[in-house]
Amino acid sequence: MAENKKSAKKNVKGTMTVQEAGRKGGMKTAQTHGKEFYEEIGHKGGQRVKELIEEGKKAKAKSAENQ
């Protein structure tokens, strides 16, 4: 049943799946911004994750002190 709905959607003109839209947007971003853009946002994301881990460790230590 789900397979029929999926194939029916593909036959409708002008529609695309979320996966297709994401791929199309990603390819356009890569063309306009280049490799450096992805390196920069990757670095920013990694730094933010590092900060969140440190905040979590501090909160856990503080919680352990209060018990």
Secondary structure as GFF3:
##gff-version 3
##sequence-region A 1 67
A	DSSP	alpha_helix	2	10	.	.	.	ID=ss1
A	DSSP	alpha_helix	18	33	.	.	.	ID=ss2
A	DSSP	alpha_helix	35	66	.	.	.	ID=ss3
###
